[in-house]
Amino acid sequence: MILDVMRARRSVRRFRSDPVPAALVEGLIEAAVTAPSASNKQPWRFLVVTRRSAIDAMAAAVRDALARIEQAIPPESRDALRAYGDYFTRFEGAPCVIVPLHRGAAVLSNLVDAGGGLPAEERAAIAAMERDSGLVGASLALQNLLLAAHDAGLGASAMTGPLVAAPRLAEILDVPPSWGIVALVPIGFPAETPAPPGRKPSSKVTRWIA
Ligand SMILES: Cc1cc2nc3c(=O)[nH]c(=O)nc-3n(C[C@H](O)[C@H](O)[C@H](O)COP(=O)(O)O)c2cc1C
C-alpha cells in the first residue's frame, strides 16, 4: 500500500559505504519522472554524483558558506547555527548523491511583458507562477524518488540546507545557467533506522472553506 510506504519512509543520513547499483539508481529516477508537472513540461533533470572528489568538494563548499554565515550573524547565535548547519553536510557520507534540478518557464510572462497592458502586480504574479511551477513539479518528482528509495530498501533524504552554497555547488556540478538545484539527495544502504519524528495531526493543519 502506498500509504504504508509514505508512513514508513524516513530521512536517512548515515549510510553503509557499499555503492548503490546503477540499476537501482535508474529505477529511482524512473519513479521520479512519473510525477505530474505543469503542462507536462517535466521541468526536471537529475545529476547522479558518485565521484568521491565531487561529493567532498560539495561538502567543503557548504562548510565554507557556513563559516561565512557564522561571521555575519550575532555572536550569541553562532552555537545554534553550528548545530543547525551540522545537518547541511550530512550528505557527505553517502556513496551516491542525486541532485534534482528544476527549471521555470517564462512563456506567458514574456507575452504579457511584451503586451504591456497589465499592472506590475499582476505581471509579477504570472512570473512567479511560471517560475515556481518548475520547482513544484521537480519537488513532486523528488518525493517519488524518496518513496521509491525507501521501497527499494535504500536510505535517502532531501537536503536543502546545502543550498546556502548553491552558486558554488552549481559550479562544481557544472549546472547549466537556466537550471536550479532543488536539493541534494544522499542515497545509500541505510546505516541507521531513525525513529519517526511525528507529525501534526491532519485535523490541525486543515481548514475547510465550505
Ligand atoms: C525540503 C527539505 C529540506 C531538508 N533539508 C535537510 C537538510 O538540509 N539536512 C538534513 O539533515 N535533513 C533535511 N531534511 C530532512 C528533514 O529534516 C526531515 O524530512 C524531517 O525532519 C522529517 O523527518 P522524516 O523525513 O524522517 O519524516 C529536509 C527535508 C525537506 C523536505
The ligand as a MOL file (V3000), in Angstrom:
LIG
                    3D

  0  0  0     0  0            999 V3000
M  V30 BEGIN CTAB
M  V30 COUNTS 31 33 0 0 0
M  V30 BEGIN ATOM
M  V30 1 C 12.8020 20.4930 1.6700 0
M  V30 2 C 13.5400 19.6870 2.7080 0
M  V30 3 C 14.8150 20.0670 3.0920 0
M  V30 4 C 15.5300 19.3140 4.0240 0
M  V30 5 N 16.8260 19.6590 4.2990 0
M  V30 6 C 17.5510 18.8920 5.1400 0
M  V30 7 C 18.9220 19.1830 5.3680 0
M  V30 8 O 19.4820 20.1320 4.8350 0
M  V30 9 N 19.6200 18.3630 6.1930 0
M  V30 10 C 19.0410 17.2830 6.8000 0
M  V30 11 O 19.7290 16.5710 7.5340 0
M  V30 12 N 17.7310 16.9660 6.5820 0
M  V30 13 C 16.9810 17.7410 5.7650 0
M  V30 14 N 15.6570 17.4330 5.5130 0
M  V30 15 C 15.0330 16.2760 6.1770 0
M  V30 16 C 14.0610 16.7450 7.2740 0
M  V30 17 O 14.7920 17.1280 8.4110 0
M  V30 18 C 13.0710 15.6070 7.5880 0
M  V30 19 O 12.2740 15.3710 6.4370 0
M  V30 20 C 12.1430 15.9360 8.7440 0
M  V30 21 O 12.8620 16.0960 9.9360 0
M  V30 22 C 11.0900 14.8350 8.9410 0
M  V30 23 O 11.7140 13.5760 9.1060 0
M  V30 24 P 11.3430 12.3470 8.1440 0
M  V30 25 O 11.7110 12.7540 6.7380 0
M  V30 26 O 12.1440 11.1800 8.6280 0
M  V30 27 O 9.8690 12.1250 8.2620 0
M  V30 28 C 14.9300 18.1710 4.6050 0
M  V30 29 C 13.6410 17.7880 4.2050 0
M  V30 30 C 12.9700 18.5270 3.2650 0
M  V30 31 C 11.6000 18.0750 2.8150 0
M  V30 END ATOM
M  V30 BEGIN BOND
M  V30 1 1 1 2
M  V30 2 1 2 3
M  V30 3 2 2 30
M  V30 4 2 3 4
M  V30 5 1 4 5
M  V30 6 1 4 28
M  V30 7 2 5 6
M  V30 8 1 6 7
M  V30 9 1 6 13
M  V30 10 2 7 8
M  V30 11 1 7 9
M  V30 12 1 9 10
M  V30 13 2 10 11
M  V30 14 1 10 12
M  V30 15 2 12 13
M  V30 16 1 13 14
M  V30 17 1 14 15
M  V30 18 1 14 28
M  V30 19 1 15 16
M  V30 20 1 16 17
M  V30 21 1 16 18
M  V30 22 1 18 19
M  V30 23 1 18 20
M  V30 24 1 20 21
M  V30 25 1 20 22
M  V30 26 1 22 23
M  V30 27 1 23 24
M  V30 28 2 24 25
M  V30 29 1 24 26
M  V30 30 1 24 27
M  V30 31 2 28 29
M  V30 32 1 29 30
M  V30 33 1 30 31
M  V30 END BOND
M  V30 END CTAB
M  END
